[in-house]
Amino acid sequence: MKLEKSGFSCPLANANLTTRFGVYSFVCIGIMTAALWYIVSNDLTKDMLDREWETTAKIVRAEVKWHMTPEDFKVQDLSAVAPRFEDLLRQLIIMPDIVRIKAYNRQGTIIWSDEKRLIGTSFSDNPELKKAFGGTVVVDLSPIDKGENVYERGSFQGLVELYVPIFSADKKEVIGVIETYKAVDDFFKDIKRARAKVLIVALGGGLLLYLALFAIVRQASRKISEQQANLLKMQSELVASQRMAAVERRPRPWHMESATRFHLSALPLSSPCSTAAVKMATI
């Protein structure tokens, strides 16, 4: 069975060490930097949002406990509790960006709101309200397009709905829900600035790491190239010396040596030519 060679070849297979390291490390450090920015910025955003909603929920519960009683969420005459809710509103609007407040009784009916046209109404298409009656603080960042938002659509943009469950004195029963609407444009601008700072730090750290590693590898690559050049030079010199030694040790042909001895024997011993010939023959 004959295996065919694959047509795929690495584009940097013939590149030098510095080039390959530069490309590969740039890709790896870039991916690492992007992943680090994504994880850190998302965690930072989540922590900022959670802290914002938790702080708002604590303030709402504290003000409700100070100005309201559990019976205020159970009354049938809604006008009787209006003054206390007005006091509650004056305290809550001190908080930045609070633009609307709604109070629900246990049946899901709006018993008070700063938008008077909503008092006495109820809306079934509100899953966040149902979840809040389960005892959980609920944050809705979706567009204001539910039935209860009929008076907010044309007046506000970018609102966040926060549903705060109100418990009975023994903490065993949810007696009502306070819904606040917050304009969070400035808050999300702060989040964007924080994410941008994290991105700048991540890019700066990744670039610094890349440059430091690239400088080290480039210096090492130059050193390796110099050592390889020296080794090649030494190898060529060694080969040349071996060739010269082989030439010097090469034996003379026997017929040349016999002819030399014959001619030397024919010359007189006292002849200068014979003396010179003897010297050359002995070399």
Secondary structure, 3 states (H helix, E strand, C coil): CCCCCCCCCCCCCCCCHHHHHHHHHHHHHHHHHHHHHHHHHHHHHHHHHHHHHHHHHHHHHHHHHHHCCHHHHCCCCHHHCHHHHHHHHHHHCCCCCEEEEEEEECCCEEEEECCHHHCCCECCCCHHHHHHCCCCCEEECCCCCCHHHCCCCCCCCCEEEEEEEEECCCCCCEEEEEEEEEECHHHHHHHHHHHHHHHHHHHHHHHHHHHHHHHHHHHHHHHHHHHHHHHHHHHHHHHHHHHHHHHHCCCCCHHHHHHHHHHHHHCCCCCHHHHHHHHHHCC
